[in-house]
Amino acid sequence: MEENITNQEEQIVNNIETSLAPESATPVAETEKCECKSEKKCSCKCLPIVNCILLVGLILLYIFHFTGIGAKSHSLVNADAKQPVVSGEGGLTIAYINTDTLMAKYQYAIDLQKQLQDFQSAKESSYKQQISQFQKDYEAYIKNGGENMTLSQQQTKEKELQERSQRLQSLEAQYAQEVAQKTLTESEKMTHAVYNFIRDYNAQNQKFTLILSRSFSSSPILYGDEGMDITDEIVKGLNDEYAKVKADEKK
């Protein structure tokens, strides 16, 4: 069995070498074996090995070129990026972003707010429908007084209404928790996206030492020179990136 496997392996190797060798190649006589006597000199050219190396190189080139593996992230270089002004002897460069403006103009934030509002409205609508149906069923039972039911049927109906009432009470809290959790999760995703974009954008453009956040409600900045405000170019870059993502999703 082992001899058969060995013969098969040798046959496969011979087939590979035959396919890789050039058509004009002359077979090497058995007396002229390919032996490398030293690292600098070889008694003959090892064409199959060279072709194997070239073949592997072509395969890797194909993978990198057509699949994008190993490619650098998309460029965020902006020729019109605001250049930093060095302040102090330490060479510290500072900029700030108005987060109120960013949230008002960033299309992703605008779309996300609408999505969260729609999600909350859907939950509220579902809850109201179930409450309305419960009230109708309860009032119908009270109005008829169970006149067409036996005592056992009345007890079963009352138990059912009581259980539905309890479920509706817990359902309101459940829906509120789902809305809060989705809002938190999606807001964190957007925050990470903004932070990572600012990091990459700054690395490819101005390379500020420090970028601060400025907002009307809460901000460590009481005053900032307008020359340090990079809000507009960050918002433009974020919107360009978001538009590209949305376009890719439609393909």
N, C-alpha and C positions, 0 to 999 in steps of 0.2 A: 504493500500500500504506500509506504513512504517513498519507494523507488518511483512509483507512478507519479506522485506529487512532485518529486524532484524533476522528473522528465518534463512534466507540464510546465513547471516554472522556467526550466531552461528554454523550452519552446517559446514561451511568452517573451522572454528576454531577447531571443534570437529574432522574433518577429518585430519587436520594438526597434532593435538595432538596424534591421533591414529597412524598415519604414523611414527611419531617421537618416540613414546614409544617403548621400547624393547619388543620382542615377549614373553619373559618369565615374563613380568611384571604382577603382580596380581592386578586386579581392586581394587580400594580403596572403601571401603564401605562408604555410605553416612554419617554414624555417625563418620567416621574418616576423617574429612576434613583436607586439607593441610593448616595449618595456622602457620605463623612464629610469635612466641610470642615475640621474641627479635631479635636484630641484630646478636647475637652470636649463638642462638639456634633456630632450627626449629623443629617442631614436626614431620615432615616427609621430604623426599627428593623430591624436585620439578623437576622430571626427564624431563618433556617436556621443561621446560625453559632452563635447562642445555644443552639438545640436540639442542635447537634452537641456543644457543650461539656457540656450537661446529660447527654446520652447517654453521653459518655465518663466523666463523674463517676459515673453509675449503674453502669456496667460495672466501674469500679474498686471501688466500694462493694460490689458483688456478690462480686468476687474476694476482697477482704479479709475480708468477713463469712463467706462460705461455705467458703473454702479455708484460712483461718487465716494467710495470708501477711501478714506485717507485724505479727502479734500478738505480744505480749510473752510471755516464758516463764512457765510456771505459777508461781503465787505460793508462796513458802516462808515467808511471814510467820507467826510463831508468837507469839500473845499471851502465852503462858506462858514465853517464852524468858528464860533467866537474864540479868539485866541486869549489865553490866560494872561493876566497881569500879575507879575511877581510882586509880592508884598513882603517887606521885611528882609533882613539879612539872611534868613534861613531858606529863602527861595520858596516860601509857601504860596501856593496858588489856590484860590477859593472861588467857588461858584455857588449859586443857589437856584432852586426850581420852585416855582409857585405851584404847590400841589392843588390848590383850588382851581386854578386855570387848567392844569393838566387833567383833572377829573372831569372838568366841564367840556373839554375839547377832545379828549381821547376817545375815539369811536368805540373801542373795546369796552371802556367803562360805561359809555352810553348804552350800548347794546346789552351789556351785562345787567345794568339796572333795570332795563325793560324786561329781560328774561326773568329776573327775580320777582318783579312785580306781577308778571303773568303767572308765575309758579304759585305765588301767594294767593292771587285771585282765584286760581283753579281750586286750591285747597279750600278757600273760604266758600266758593260756590258749591263744592261737593258737600261741605258740612251743612250749609243752609238747606240744600235739597233734602238731605237725610233728616234734618230737624223738622222741616215742613211736612214730610211724609209721615213722620212719627206723630206729629200733632194731629194730622188728619185721621190716622188710624186710632189714636187714643180717643179723640172726640167722637168718632163713629161708634166706638165701643160703649162709651159713657151714654151717648144719646139713645142707643138701642137697648142699653141695659142688659145685654146678653139674653134678650127675650127668646131668641131662637136657639139658645145653648143650654146644655145640661149643666149641672153644678160643676162637674168634672171639667167640662169644656171651658167654663168661665174661669176656673182656677188656672187652667193651662194658658188661656189668653192673657190673663193678668200677669202671670209669670213671664210670658214672652215680652209684654210691654215693659215690665220692670227691667228685664235684662237689656232690652234695646235702649232704655233710658240711661242705664249705667254705661253702656258702650259709647253712647254719644257724649257723655261727660268726659270720658277718657280720650275719645277721639279728638276733641277740641285741643287738648293738651298735646296729643301726638302730632297733629298737624302743625301746631305752633312750633314744636321742637324740630320738625322736618324743615320748616321754612328757615328757622334760625341756623340749623346745621348747614343747609345748602348755601345760605348767604355767607356764612363764615368760610366754608370750603372754597367757593368761587372767588371770594374777595382775597383769600390768601394766594390763590393761583394767579390772579391779576397782579397782586403786589409783587410776587416773585418775578413775574414777567417784566414788570417795570424796572425793578432793581437790577435784574440781569442785563436788560437792555442798556441801562445807564452805565453799568460797569463796562460792557463791551464797547459802547460808543465812546466813552471817555478814553479807553485804552487805545482806540484807533484814531483819536482826534486830539483833543486838548490835553489830556492827561493831567487833569486837575488833581491837586493833593487832597482836596476836601470839597464835597458837594453837599450843601445843606438843603433842608426842606423849609419852605416858607408858606404859611397859610394864615388866614384871617383869624381862625378860632384859636389855634395853638401853634406857636412858632418860637424857636429860640432866637430868631432874627427880628430885631426892632427896626433896623435900617440896613439897607443893602444898596450899594451903588448899582445903577442899571447896567453898567458894563459887566457885572458879575451874573446877570440874569440870563440863563440859558434855557428858559422854559420853552420858548417858541420852537427852537431847533430840536429839542427833545420830543415835544409833542408831534412835530412833523415826522421825525424818524419813527416814532411809535406807530403813527397812523399809516405810514408807508409799509411798515412791517406787517401790520394787521391786515391791510388791504391785500398784500401778497398772500398771506395765509388764507384769507377768504377766497381768493381767486384759485388757489391750489385745491381747496376743498370742493370747488365746483367742477373740477376736471374729472 
